[in-house]
Amino acid sequence: MSILCVTGTSTDVGKTVVTAALAAAALARGLSVAVCKPAQTGVGADEAGDLAEITRLSGVETVVELARYPEPLAPDTAARRAGLPLLDLDAVVDAVRDLDARHDLTLVEGAGGLLVRIGAGGFTLVDVAAGLDAPLVLVAAAGLGTLNHSALTVAAAREAGVACAGTIIGAWPADPDLAMRCNLADLPDVTGVPLLGSVPDGAGRLDRDAFTAAAPGWFDELPMEVPARQSSDIRSRTRPAGA
């Protein structure tokens, strides 16, 4: 059984599509997969959220959402503004552990960046990962600014005693600019963790058959065997999808 917490350098960097791609790649290997989204924001009660998109793209059937808030804000802020209960850290950890007991791989998709507050007491995804003794996967942007954002995120995880299995570029363009190409070499050096792969820009617009056929090729390996607490002096490179 294995748990991976998927975080991002910020919002809108491709966490949902990367989570779907990881799920699809694991399913292609014959593994059983579950996905948990502790808090969904910015979506109404009857609207499709991130988990519906993950199911549409990957075909994963076991998905669990623990709380939903209508405004597109940090979950704790959205909960207070809506007058709805805040999530509890222990309840999130227990829900993920239950999924982990029944699946080969459980993916936990966070909200926004690593230190966005999710619920009561201001807990964040790094607290969830620490409570689960699970590593993180960091979804990063391709262009300028990603080196700083990625290094800060990995440093925050390391400070909390949580390992980062590596970074994944959430949207690699067909025609990358100079900064993007340089970032491929520089990301492992500045973060101290491997670059595991990249998802092509626009992958979220594919249908399920095309997405699931392509997803395994977007990663050099699935980051499933990384211990939650480890030395992070690992440096490697991977070829971007489509390069």
Beta strands, then each sheet from edge to edge (+ up, - down):
strand 1: 2-8
strand 2: 33-41
strand 3: 62-69
strand 4: 105-113
strand 5: 136-140
strand 6: 164-172
strand 7: 195-200
sheet 1: 3+ 2+ 4+ 1+ 5+ 6+ 7+
end
